[in-house]
Amino acid sequence: MEEIRDHVAACHADLVLVNHPLSPVQERNLEKAVCCPVLDREGLILDIFAQRAASHEGKLQVELAQLQRLSTRLVRGWTHLERQKGGIGLRGPGETQLETDRRLIGARIRTLKDRLKKLGRQRGQRRRTRRKVPIPTVSLVGYTNAGKSSLFNRLTDSGTYVADQLFATLDPCMRRLELPEAAGQVVLADTVGFIRDLPHELVQAFHSTLEEVSESALLLHVIDASDPERDEHSEQVTAVLAEIGAADVPRIEVYNKIDLAGSTHTPRWQRGSGERPDRVWISVRDGRGLDRLQAAIAAHFRARRSRHRVRVAARAGELRAQLYARGTILSEAFAEDAWLMELEMEPERTGWLVAQAGEDLQILDPERPQARLVG
């Protein structure tokens, strides 16, 4: 503590940042010694989150985390008031004020939790609505400042805020993305960046937002290829994904910033095997490798699809139109007052196809892929 005090005096510092969690007593004692404000890792992250939050839900989540932290540090704010007074059973004004603050903060925390639960139910309702379409969701995850928002803008032609700073994106953003090779559409989601030793209170406060990650059909794990600590950062991201229940979601590792990583890295797509995910090397800045990334995403969803041959009666024009809307038509031919169609369909939509089977629609050997028809 004496060394820290000497450094603060020599540098004329106005603030001391500690890269570790501090208890309220440690923080108070350190402030007394160095005679300036002290902020630990969790407090700094909360301050950054408070500046980045833009949506109503994001602001509520940040306020909840800040109040939960403040509830353990109230004593420091009322040290100028006496906490005891002469006599048996008497209380001083300081202790009375602390009790009032704790009661008000507790009531506010309960209100925020109720509002976030309501928003979580609304988010779940929207998620169930999307499942009825359904369009799979692809979420961008990764360590903070790895280039997720830049990649999001490149793929979707969006104007999401991008900056070379921690947690530039706090609120999730979603856009529809058309995949190549007739692989259909997906919803691409940009999420908050992860960081080492992420405070558990933040994970709890942002749980409803992070549910979008756990409910995704595919994760794009964006990694800064030029960062010498990329392996350690990847492990931290994997740990956070396990904490929010997304460890089993399929993922593709996207190594970004190859333009800064040296000439040894070139745009390429390395297919995975077994438990190892696919790996794609790209540069968002100059656009190299983005075609390979989209091809990898398309290949992932095409591999999930099942192929079917169906016979649709000529009079069932509406049913034929629904097949075009819900699946990818590979070929089509008209014979004997019926349409013979070969199509690919997502697993989530196969149940709908089976439910339509009847006089107007017959499924011809849906288990085994068939040769394409010549239309």
Secondary structure, 3 states (H helix, E strand, C coil): CHHHHHHHHHHCCCCEEECCCCCHHHHHHHHHHHCCCEEEHHHHHHHHHHHHCCCHHHHHHHHHHHHHHHCCCCHHHHCCCCCECCCCCCECHHHHHHHHHHHHHHHHHHHHHHHHHHHHHHHHHHHHHHHHCCCCEEEEEEECCCCHHHHHHHHHCCCCCCCCCCCCCCCCEEEEEECCCCCCEEEEEECCCECCCCCHHHHHHCHHHHHHHHCCCEEEEEEECCCCCHHHHHHHHHHHHHHCCCCCCCEEEEEECCCCCCCCCCCEEECCCCCCCEEEECECCCCECHHHHHHHHHHHHHHHCEEEEEEEECCCHHHHHHHHHHCEEEEEEECCCEEEEEEEECHHHHHHHHHHCCCCEEEECCCCCCCCCCC
